[in-house]
Amino acid sequence: ATFDNHYDGRFSSSPVSYDLRHNHLNAMIVAYLDTMRELGIETWLMHGTLLGWWWGGSVLAWDWDVDVQVTNESLGFMGKYYNMSIWNFDIDGRRNDAGGAMLLGKDGNATSFGENGRTYLLEINPYHHLHDGGALSDKNVIDGRWIDTETGLYVDITCLWKAVNHEAGRGILTGKDGHSFREKYIFPLRETSFEGTEALIPSAYMEVLSKEYGSGALVKGNYKG
C-alpha cells in the first residue's frame, strides 16, 4: 500500500487501529497455521514472530506483520495447487467454506465471509523459483503471503533452499532475504504452540534468535539489538 508497506493496497486504503491490528494478526496466523497443517505443508515461525513466541507464545504487541518460512519443496507445492486461493473462516476461527479453496475472482477482489467472518488470500510469488544464491539483487525477496482481505495485513512467507558452493561450506540453507542458517539449526523442527494453536519452530531456536537479534533479545525486556 502507498500509505504503509505493511499492508496490501488491493485490500486497504488506510491503516487500522492498534487494537484492531493486533486482533487481526492473531486471527490471521492461527488461520494460516491451521490451514497449512490441514494441507500437510510444513511451515515454521521465524524472525520477529519467533521472538514473540519466545517471550510469550504470541505476536509481539508492536509487530505489524507475521513471518514464517517453508522449504523450497513446500513452496512449489503451494504455488502449483493453491496459488490465489481464498480461505473463509467465521469469527471464532472455524473454517467456513464447505468446499476447500476457491479461486480469486478475475477482478482481483475478495470479500469477507459473512458479516462476522474473515477471508484470507494465499498468494505465491510467480518468481519464487528464481534463486540468486542469497545475494540481495533486488527487493523482490518475499516468496508468498497469506493476506487478510479485510484489512490488507499479511503473513510474510519466505522459503529456504540448500545453498550450493556457499562460502560457509556445506549444509547451509539460504533465502532471498539474505538470511542463511546451518541446516542443523532449523531441522528437525520442534513442536510447540503459538496463539493457542499448534506450531513449529527451528530446532536451535535460541541460536537462530541470537544470531538475528543478539543474545540480549532473549533476556532483556527493554532491548534494541
Secondary structure, 3 states (H helix, E strand, C coil): CCCCCCCCCCCCCCCCCHHHHHHHHHHHHHHHHHHHHHHCCCEEECHHHHHHHHHHCCCCCCCCCEEEEEEHHHHHHHHHHCCCEEEEECCCCCECCCCCCEECCCCCCCCCCCCCCEEEEEEECCCCCCCCCCCCCCCCCCCEEEEECCCCCEEEEEEEEECCCCCCCCCEEECCCCCEEEHHHHCCCEEEEECCEEEEECCCHHHHHHHHHCHHHHCCCCCCC
